[in-house]
Structure formats: structure tokens, C-alpha cells
Amino acid sequence: MCQGRKRPSDGVRGIAICSNGAFGYDMRTRAVIAENPIPVDVLGESARLLREAVPGIGLAVEYAQELAGDAHYEAGDWDADTTVRRLDDVRLFGRPAPKLIGRHPELSADELLALARPVLGDLVTVYHANGERLVEAVAKGVSKAAALGDLARWHGITREQAVAFGDMPNDLPMMARAGTSYGVANAHPEVLATADHVIGGNDEDGVAAVLEGLFPEG
């Protein structure tokens, strides 16, 4: 989720691409400046199909400042500090939502994606970011790649000038959109096989090391 507080953040600026491209977030003002939600009819139908394809899955919807779920949704480590509002289906799927997420008690993220993509692929963009037993979906056509393209056009940055860093399969379209792509050493095998360069992992500050080389003047 993105924190939508209005207080400016000293020394931090730029636009962050959040929720796989569903949000644009101004880090200076801490405000959501763009949102691409899943329409209500598509959201409800996607939830129905996902439950049919993956019995036992718990569903939730994620907004900029809120996470709401059904009675079966299990909060994971990444949202352990977030209060999950428990809603019935009418309220849960009754307004557009930037992201639909599902967690299963046993199946892995790769297994969930293999089950979900065939039934939801025509309605939404389905992916996983290696969340534990988690599959995610955003509106059709929404992705980090599309958001990066918009930002680049706004700032007059060519494809050749853009760089992208990734670690999970949902980063692959964005990495393909950039002129140069970097995969961190602890990335998913698909990312390591695709990236132009493999850099140090999370514990080695690999991204920071590359940025320092690209922007030596800070």
C-alpha cells in the first residue's frame, strides 16, 4: 500500500510506481497522484473465477491506505502491521480497487499463478511478486512497464536512457521497457536469465552501488 499523508517529506522526492503500476505516488508530498483501479464488474467476476479455480483461497482488495478482505484471507508478513477490514462480498467488491490479492493456505505463488492466469488473463493482469502463497492482479493493461513508459514520456526520457532494476517475474515487462536492465543476485531465475546485468543482492546494496556509479555527483 501507499501512504497518502499530505505532509512533505524532507529530502525525498520523485514519483514511485506502486502496486505493480496501479498507483503513482509522490514521495515528497506523500500523496497518490495517479490510480488505475479494476472496475467493479471486472473485480467481482475476477473474484468469482479465482475462487472457482482455486478452492480455499482467501481474497482481499488493496487501496492506497486500506486493506480489506473476506473471512478467509490470511494476512502475511508484509501486511502483518496492517489492520485488515473484514467485509462481505457486496462491500468488498462494491467499489473499484487498484489490486485484487489472494492467499492460499498451502499453494505456492508459482502454483497459484499457474492456476489463476488461464482463467483471469482476459480480465485483469495477473502476477506474483514472490509473496508467500500469494497471487495478485491489477487492471488489464496496468503494469510497471506501462507506468515507467508514462513517467519517461513526462520527463522526456528515451527508452535508451531508462534503466530498471528487478527481482521478480512481475518486473520483467518493466525491464524489457528500459534500455538497460539489472537483476539483483537473489532474483527469481527468470529475472536472472533476462537481465542485461546481474548485480549484488539485497544484503549487498546492489541497487545503491549501481546508482552511485550512474550518478556520481549524487
Buried (B, 14 or more C-beta within 10 A) or exposed (E): BBEBEEEBEEEEEEBBBBBBBBBBBBBEBBBBEBBBBBBEEBBBBBBBBBBEBBEEBBBBBBBBEBBBBBEBBBBEEEBEEEEBEBBEEEEBBBEBBBBBBBBBEEBBBEBBBEBBBEBBEEBBBBBBBBBEBBBBBBBBEBBBBBBBBBBBEEEEBEEEEBBBBBBBBBBBBBBEBBBBBBBBBBBBEBBBEBBEEBBBBEEEEBBEEBBEEEEEEE
